[in-house]
């Protein structure tokens, strides 16, 4: 997905749903240059299956769907807009899953096969730690809201990681397992 295509998608969603749907989306927070760098990296990685934790209205899931064959997006709070946002974006490879809580989420994540995780759910330190513990097996995790003072739990958790390789591009932080290069193409889930 090129920046122009992202701009078109954002414009279409803004026109249909209003600015509130986009206000906290990872597709706009941080500015166009930062987001463009994340999209370039996703394009180079070509993940087969992505797990997103924290669906909100589904905007980031719609973007991720342009880079992966399958996106499974998980949340514990329902948004009535998710299906409409995904339809407006024209993506059909996103599976939204509404969960009852962390126990079910942990069980599901431990059994799923995916090669990239995007963590943007519970921003408390404990929540980020839980999500990471259940997604790190994929080898690549992209955190959102790193460095945002409103979500210090994300920053504190990422800064506490002692293994793997971490690259910072606030409000994003990428973690790769040791032995994976930052732009090494995914082999599939």
C-alpha positions, 0 to 999 in steps of 0.5 A: 500500500503506497502512501497515496493509497493510504491517503485515499483510504483515510479520506474515504473512511473520514468521509463516510464515518467522520474524523472520530473513527480515525482520531486514535487510529495507528494509521494517523497517529504519529504523522504521515512520514512515520506511518509511511515508514511502517507501511514500507516495512510491512510491504518488505516483510510480506507477512502471511498472517497478522494478529492485531490486538485492539481492533477499535473500529477496524481501521488498522486491520483494514490497512494490515489487510493490504499486506497480509493474506489474513488478518485476525483482529481481536478485541474485548470491546465491540465497535458497531463500526468494524464491519462497515469500516472493513466493507468501506475499505474493500477488504475481505481477508480480515476476521474480527474476533470479539473476546470475553477476556484475557484468558480466552485471548491467551488460549487463542493466541497460543494456538494461532499461527501467524508471523506478525503481531500488532499490539494496540490493546490494553496499554497498561504494562501488565496488559502489554506484557500479557499480549507480548507473552502470547504473541512473541512466538511469531518472531515479530511484534509491532507495538503502537503508542510507544513513547506516548505519555498517555500510555506509559505502560507500553513504553515501560514494557518495551524498554524492559525487553531484554531479548530480541532486537528492538527498533524505535520509531515513535509512536511505533516500536518493532521487536524481532526475535534474535536471528531475524533481520528487521526486513527479512521476508516472512516465510509464512505462518 
